[in-house]
Structures are given as C-alpha cells and as structure tokens.
Amino acid sequence: MTNCLFCKIIAGTIPSTKVYEDDLVLAFRDIAPQAPTHILVIPKTHIPSVDGITAENSAVVAHIFEIIPAIAKAEGLEKGYRVVSNCGEHAGQTVRHLHFHILGGRELNLEMA
C-alpha cells in the first residue's frame, strides 16, 4: 500500500519511536497519546482493519496478542492496560491498516463512548 501511513512507517520512510519489532510486527509510540503510555502495534503485512482478518492472515494477529503482554510489562503497566482496535470510520479508525492501541499508565475511564 503506497499511500498507507503505517506501511510507510514500516518501510522507514516516516520515522517512529519503535518500542518493539520482529519479522511480523512493529510497535511504536503514538504521536498523539491519549494516555501516559500509548503504543500502536501493527502487522507488517497490510490488513485494512479487523474486518480484513482471515484464516490466511490470522496468525499475525495471534502473534500480536502474544507480544502485547510483553510490551505492557516492559512499559511498567503492572496495574493494567487497555487494548483497543477501531474498525471503520464510525468507530474512529483514521488509518486503514490494522492496529491495536495499548493504553495505560493511569487509571482509565470506564465509560464507553
């Protein structure tokens, strides 16, 4: 995806503050954090959203959920954290590349929008 912001970050043409990287996944700090700790975890393979997860690419999503606890631990989020993925425009998805937000570092509001 040549116009995808996250694909450009993966390619290194747009800088990011990396927190974790392996062959399948990249995690980096959000540039507009909504909590003291706000990290985005993305697959290196372009998947548009949760709706784009299939039997063929779901292994990378499982891998993401295996590394999220390690990232949270490394960030000192022992008291808890939230994992969020917005799917579609009405849910607030602004970048059409599957991503998961790790939010923590303070007590988070329990209300749902």
C-alpha positions as CSV (number, residue, x, y, z in Angstrom):
1,M,0.0,0.0,0.0
2,T,1.9,3.0,-1.2
3,N,-0.4,5.6,0.4
4,C,-0.7,3.9,3.8
5,L,0.8,5.9,6.6
6,F,1.6,2.7,8.6
7,C,3.1,1.0,5.6
8,K,5.4,4.0,5.2
9,I,6.4,3.7,8.9
10,I,7.2,0.0,8.4
11,A,9.3,0.9,5.3
12,G,11.2,3.5,7.3
13,T,10.2,6.4,5.1
14,I,8.3,8.0,8.0
15,P,10.1,8.0,11.4
16,S,8.6,6.5,14.5
17,T,9.7,5.8,18.1
18,K,9.9,2.0,18.0
19,V,9.2,0.0,21.1
20,Y,9.2,-3.5,19.6
21,E,9.9,-5.0,16.2
22,D,10.2,-8.5,14.7
23,D,9.7,-10.0,11.3
24,L,5.9,-9.8,11.6
25,V,5.1,-6.8,13.8
26,L,6.1,-3.3,14.6
27,A,5.1,-1.4,17.8
28,F,5.7,2.3,18.2
29,R,4.6,5.2,20.4
30,D,1.6,7.1,19.2
31,I,2.3,10.7,18.2
32,A,-0.9,12.0,19.8
33,P,-1.1,9.9,23.0
34,Q,-4.4,9.5,24.8
35,A,-2.7,8.1,28.0
36,P,0.7,8.3,29.5
37,T,1.6,5.1,27.7
38,H,0.1,4.9,24.2
39,I,1.7,2.4,21.9
40,L,0.4,1.2,18.5
41,V,1.0,-2.4,17.5
42,I,0.7,-3.2,13.8
43,P,1.3,-6.1,11.5
44,K,3.9,-5.6,8.8
45,T,1.5,-7.1,6.3
46,H,-1.1,-4.6,5.3
47,I,-4.5,-5.7,6.6
48,P,-7.1,-2.8,6.4
49,S,-8.9,-3.5,9.7
50,V,-10.4,-6.2,11.9
51,D,-12.8,-6.8,9.1
52,G,-9.8,-7.9,6.9
53,I,-8.6,-10.7,9.3
54,T,-8.9,-14.1,7.5
55,A,-7.7,-17.6,8.1
56,E,-4.7,-16.8,5.9
57,N,-3.5,-13.9,8.0
58,S,-4.9,-14.5,11.5
59,A,-1.6,-16.0,12.7
60,V,-0.1,-12.5,12.7
61,V,-3.0,-11.3,14.9
62,A,-2.4,-14.1,17.3
63,H,1.3,-13.2,17.4
64,I,0.4,-9.5,18.2
65,F,-1.7,-10.7,21.2
66,E,1.3,-12.9,22.3
67,I,3.6,-9.8,22.4
68,I,1.2,-7.2,23.8
69,P,1.7,-8.5,27.4
70,A,5.5,-8.4,27.0
71,I,5.3,-4.8,25.7
72,A,3.0,-3.9,28.6
73,K,5.3,-5.5,31.1
74,A,8.4,-3.7,29.6
75,E,6.4,-0.4,29.9
76,G,5.7,-1.0,33.6
77,L,1.9,-1.4,33.1
78,E,1.6,-3.9,36.0
79,K,-1.6,-2.2,37.3
80,G,-3.4,-2.8,34.0
81,Y,-3.8,-1.5,30.5
82,R,-6.4,-1.4,27.7
83,V,-6.1,-2.8,24.2
84,V,-8.3,-1.2,21.5
85,S,-8.8,-1.6,17.8
86,N,-11.1,0.7,15.9
87,C,-12.8,-0.8,12.9
88,G,-14.2,1.6,10.3
89,E,-14.9,5.3,10.1
90,H,-17.8,5.4,12.6
91,A,-15.6,3.7,15.2
92,G,-12.8,6.3,14.7
93,Q,-10.4,4.4,12.6
94,T,-8.3,7.0,10.9
95,V,-5.6,4.8,9.4
96,R,-6.8,1.9,7.2
97,H,-4.2,-0.5,8.5
98,L,-5.0,-2.9,11.3
99,H,-3.6,-1.6,14.5
100,F,-4.0,-2.2,18.2
101,H,-3.6,0.6,20.8
102,I,-2.0,-0.2,24.1
103,L,-3.2,2.4,26.6
104,G,-2.1,2.7,30.2
105,G,0.0,4.5,32.8
106,R,-3.0,5.9,34.7
107,E,-6.5,4.7,35.7
108,L,-8.6,4.8,32.5
109,N,-12.2,6.0,32.3
110,L,-14.6,3.0,32.4
111,E,-17.3,4.8,30.3
112,M,-17.7,3.5,26.8
113,A,-18.4,6.1,24.0
